[in-house]
Amino acid sequence: MTHTVAAPTALTRPELVTEIPGPKSQAIHARREQAVPRGVGCALPVYIDYADGAWLTDVDGNRLLDLGSGIGVTTLGHTLPTVVAAAKEQLEKVSHTLFTVTPYENYVRLAERLAEHTPGDHPKKTFFVNSGAEAVENAVKIARAHTGRRVVASLDHAFHGRTNLTMTMNHRAAPYATGFGPLAADIQRVPNSYPFRDGLTGAEAAARTIEYLEQRIGAADLAAVIAEPIQGEGGFIVPAEGYLPALQEWASANGVVFIADEIQAGLGRTGTWFASELFGLVPDLVLTAKGIADGLPLAGVTGRAEIMDSANPGGLGGTFGGNPVSIAAAHAVLDLLEGGAPFGEADRIEAALTAGLRELAQTYPEIGDIRGHGAMMAFELVEPGTTTPLAGLAGEIAAHAAKQGVLLLTAGSFGNVIRFLPSLAVTNEQIEYALEVIGEALAHTRA
């Protein structure tokens, strides 16, 4: 079977037949408000009927350009035919048995393949769960079992999930932890590297982080340091060169497990297998989810064999973890990545977005920083000539873009970042249109 990135359609611009949201979406949304709790947020009340490549078609027949990919999930494109075929074939054979009761080979083979492609050539083992937050929770369990220590350090501006443990690890309390206490114990947050705001070199930022680790926690009590190589919800913050390797070196010297949360950045999105590679980082544990099965629920924890074996039999797993259908889809994704084509597409998207955003920044100095790698790019909005956040402006841009049929995501601890997480099926012409819409939005805010 030949695996290819979802084919871009000839359509360059969205096709809108109603206002956004349309009448059918509005009617469903009214039902949602009666049936679904308000804690389940909604960025854009447009209800999707079907999707392909970089496009979403809603129940009103509007065709929207998707630059969010379900927050980085459909990296290779919506309804990629080879992924759909692999999942369908497996569904017709076995949909579920539970790997810890009656196992199946595809699970084992996917573990072997992740061992081949995650950073480092040391012996590795992998097990699978359902979501990114589950992967984080299990990585913490393993690190504590391995070290016999209790404290876990996460970085400022981090996001790791919405479970009790992971919401404690997040930088922002609201909305993820507000009212949900008591929070998990033995979680500490420490400064990260944020070049646009702190102006520090990688070595300087690492020294600051390590000082916090040593003085406020102490290595003797520290089980793990967890870091997103490129922070997602925090605003696609790219650390200064040398920062992550310095943390890894310190962790290794002090018997601390270094965990790379690659849930949003991994598996081709940044133009590499894993974003850690961009920084010369070889983590002890690597977490994958989101794009691993191009839309089906799956997540994994891959790590040094001696660390992964610290948990006792029965201590890891879950009813649906490593579901056969999701595993089959993940094999189709890895087939494509091993062919190499997606990495070039990610580089193309980075080049197109970087050039277009730099051109916009010449006219709109509110664009204070442009950053990211591959199909994981962002720009931060500030008062011109300062680092003072323009929080409301990001929301205004996203709202304007939605009315024009372009789905954008906001991000950042200050709510002042527009992030791009397109599928690799997006074309340069579609990117050009999206940038045109963003320019219109910026111009409108000045009017």
N, C-alpha and C positions, 0 to 999 in steps of 0.2 A: 504494500500500500504506500503510495507517495504522499508525504505530508508537506503541506505548504501553509504559509500564513494566509489567513482569510483574504480572499481577493477583494481589493478595493472596487467599489462600484464606480461607474462613470459620473455619478452625481457628485457635484462639487459643493453645492449649497443645500441647506435644509429645504424641505418642501412643507409649507404650512398651509393648511386648508381651514383652520380655525384660529381663534386667539389661543394663547398659551396661559393657563391650561384651557382645553376645550370643554364644551358642555358635558360630554360623557365622562371625562376625567373629573370634572367638578361634581357630578352626581355621585360617582364612586367615592370621591373624597368625603362627601357628606355622610355616606354610609360608614366609611372608615372611622370618622370621628365618633360615631355611636358604638362601634364594635371593637376598636383597637385603642389601647391606652395611650394617652398623650406623651408618655415617656418614650414611646417609639417615634422618634423624630421623622420629619419629612422635609428634605431640602427643596424638592420641587414636586408639587402634587399633580404630576403627569403620569398616568397609568399606562404601562407598556403592554402592547399586544404581542409584538414579535421583534426580533433583532437580527441583524446580520452585519458582519464586518465591524465598521465604526458607526453603524446607524441603529437608532432605536425608533420604532414606529409605535405611536400610542393608539389608544382605542378610538380616537377621533380621526385617525388617518394622517396625523402629522408625523413627518420624518425628521428626527432630530439628530444632530451630530453629537456623538457621545465622547467627550474628552475626559471622562472619569472612570470608565470601565468597571463600574460597580466598586469603586475605590480600589482600583488596581488588580481586579480579579481576571477579567477577560483580556489578558495581555495579548493573546494571539488573535483576538477578534471574536465577536459574538457568533455563536453557533458554527464554529469551525467544523467543516464537514468531516474531517478525519477524527476529531475528538468525538463528535456526535456518533459516528459509525462505531468507534471503539466502545463507547458507553452502551450503545444499543445492542451490540453483539454480546457484551457481557451480561446485560440485563436479561437477555433471552436465555442465558445459561444458568447463572446463579446471581441473585441479587443480594443475598446475605447468608452468612453462616456463623459469623463471629470468629475472627482469627485465633483468639485464645481458646476456642473450643475445638473447631475443625478448620485448620488453616488451609491456605491456598498459595500456590507458587508465585502468583503475580505480586503479592505483598513482599515476598522475599526478594524477588528480582528488583522491585522498585527500591527497596532498601539498599541493595547492591549498587544500583545506578546512582543513587544519591551519594553513597560513599565515594564513588568515582569522581563526582563533579563538585562536591563541596571542597573548600580550600584545604590544602594540606594532603600529604601522602601517608599519613599515619593510619593505622587500623581504626575503622569506624563501625558503628552500629546505628540503626535507625528503627524507630517505631512510629506508628501513625495514630493520629487523633482526628477530631472533626474541625477544629477552628484554631485561629491564631492564639486566642486567649488560652485555650487548652494546652497548646504547645508551650507557651510561656510558663503556665502553672507547673507542667510536668518537668520542664527544664529546671525550675527552682527546686522541686522535690529531689531531682537527681543530684543537683549540686550540693544540697544539704546532706543527702545520704553519703555522698562521696567524701565531703570534707568534715562531716560531723560538726559543722558550724551552722549558725542560724540566720545571720544578717545578709540581706541582699541589697545591693546598691544599684539604683537606676539613675539616669541622667536628667538634669533639667530639660524641659521641653519634650520629654518622652511621652509616648502613648503605647501602652501594651495591652489594653483590653478593658472589658466592663465587668469581669467577675470580681469577687471580693478582693482577691489578692492583686489582680492586675490593675484595678481601679486605684488601689493604694500606691501602685508603682508609677501611675501617670503623673505628669507635671501639674495638670489642671484638675482642681477639685470639681468645679462646675463645668459641665453638668454631670460628669461621670461618677462622682462620689457624694455629691451634696445630698444630705438626708439619708444616706445609706449606711451610716456607721453602726456599730464600731468597725473600724478598718482593721486590716490585717496587721499583725505585729511584725517587728524586726525588718521593716523596709525603710531604707534611707535614700534620700535623693541628694545628688551631688552635682556641682557645676559641670557643664559640658563645654565643647568648643563651638562658638557661634561667631565666626569671623566678622560678619557684618556689624555685629553689636559690640563684641569685646575687643576686637583689633589685635588679639593675641596670636602669636605663632602657635603651631602645633605643640612645640616643646613647652612653651609657656602655659598654654591651656592645660596640658597634661600635668604639669607640675602643680597647678592649682587644684585639679581634681584629686591628684594623689595626696596632696596635703589634707584635703577633707577626709579622704578615705583613712588615712593614718591617724589623724587627730580626733575626728568625730566618731569613727567606728572602731578602728584598730584591726589590723589584718588578722589577728588571732580569732576574731569573732566573725569574720567576713567569709561567707560561703561563695558568693558570686557577684560579679559586675555584669550587668546586662546593658547592651547598647544597640540601637539601630544605627548601622553604618551611615545611612542617610535618614534623618528623622522624618517621619511621615506627617502625622497630625500636627507635629510641632512646627511645620512649615518648610519641609524639605531642606532642612539645615544640613549643609555639607561641612564636615569638620575640617579644620586646617590640616595641612599635610603633616604627617608624623604623629598626630594626636592619638589615633586608635592603636597603632603599633606600640606606642609608649605605654598606654594603659595595659595592653596585653603583656608586655614585658614585665611590668610591675606585678600584674596578677600572677603570672607564672612563677616569678621569683618568690611570691608569698603564699603559694598553694591555693590561690583563689581561682575559681572557675570563671572563664570569660565566655559570655553568651552573646552571640550575634543574633539579634532579632531581624531576620531577613524577610519577614512576612510580607512587607510591601515592596521592598527593593529587589528581592531575589528573583532568580530564574528568568534572566534575559531582559528585564525591564530597563536596567541601566547600561545595556550594551555589553554586559558580561554575565557569566553564569550567576555570580553573586556579587553584590556591591562591595563586599569585603575585599575582593580582588583589586578594586580601584585604589585601595589604601595599603596594600601589602599586608593585610590582616589575616591571620590564621587562627580563628576562634577555637575554643575547646568544644563548644556546642553551637550548632547552627539551626535556626528555626525557620521552617518554610510553611506557607499556607497560600491564601489568595490565588495567585496565578498558577499554582502547581497542577491544577486539574482544569484550568480554563473555564471555571464556572460551577464545577461540582464541588461539594464540601469535602475538604481534605486538608490536613496539616501534618507536619512531621517534625521530629526532633532527631537530628543527626549529630553524633559526637564521638569523641575519643572512646574507643572500646572499653578501656578500663574505667572510665567515668560512667558510661552508660550501663555497665554491669553492676553499678553500686546498688541499684534498687533490687529488692528481693522479688522472687517469682510471685506474680499476682499483684505486685505493687503498681504496675503500669498497665494501661489498656483502657478499654471502654467498649460499650456495646456496639457502637457504629464506627469506631476508629479503624481506618483502613478498609472501609466498605469496598467490596469488589468492583462495583461500577465506577466509583471515584478513582480507584487504583488503575483501572483500565484506561480511563481518560488521562490520568497523569502519565502513563506510558506513551500515549500518543503525543502529549506535550513534549516529553523528553526526546522522543524520536525527532521532532521538528527542531528542537534546540540543538541536538547533536548534528543536524544537517548544517547549522551555522547561519542560515539566512536571517533569523530574527535579530541577531546582533547587529548586522548591517542596517536593518530597518530602524533599530533603536538609535543608532548613530545618525542616520538621516534625519530622524525626527528631532533629535537634539540640535543639529545644525540649523534646521528650519526655524525652530522655536527661538533659538538663541539670536539668530540674525534678525528675526522679526521683532522680538522684544527689545533688542538694542536700538532698533530704528524707532520704536515707539518711545523709548526712554529719552531720546533726543528731543522729542516734543513735549513729553510729559515727565518732568523730573520727580513726580510723585512715585515713579518706579525707582526705588532706591537701590534694589539689589536684584540681580537675575542669577539664579543658581540651579544646580541639579546635574543629572547625567542621564543620557539616553532619553527614554520616554517617561522620565520622572523629573520634570522641570517646574520651576515656580518663579514668581516675582513678588517682592515685598513692597508694600505701599507705605510711604512715610511722608511727613511734611518735608517739602523740598529742602535739601541741604542738611537735613538732620536725620536722626534715627527715631524720631517720635512717630509712633504708629498712627496710621489713618485707618482705624478699624472699620468704620462704616463704609468706606469706599469699596472694599472688597465685595461686600454684600451687594452694593449697588451695581457693580460691574457684573456679578453673577446673575442678578435679577434682569438686567438689560439683555445680557446674552441669551438668557432663557426665552425671552420674548421674541428673539430672533432665531430660535431653534438651535442654540448652542448650549450644551450642558457643561458648565464649569463647576469646579469645586473650590470652596474656600478652605483655608487652613491657618495654622499659626497660633501660638500661645496668645497673641494679641488680636487675633481675628483679622489680620491685615495682609494675608497672603492669598494669591490665586495660584492654585496648583494644577498642573496638567498631568493626567494619567491616561493618555489615549491608548487605544490598542495599536499594535504595530501595523494594522491595516489602514490607518489613517494616511491620507495622501498629503503632499506638500500644498496642493491647491486647497484642500479642506482646512489645513492649518492656516493658510493665508487668509481665508475667509474669517476664521475665528479671530485672528489678530485684527482684522478690519473691524469686526464687531466690538472688540475690546477698545480699540481706538475711538470708536463712536461713543462708547460708554464714558470713557475718560473726558472726551470733549463735552459730552452732555453735562457732566458734573461741574464743569466750569461755567456753563451757560447761566 
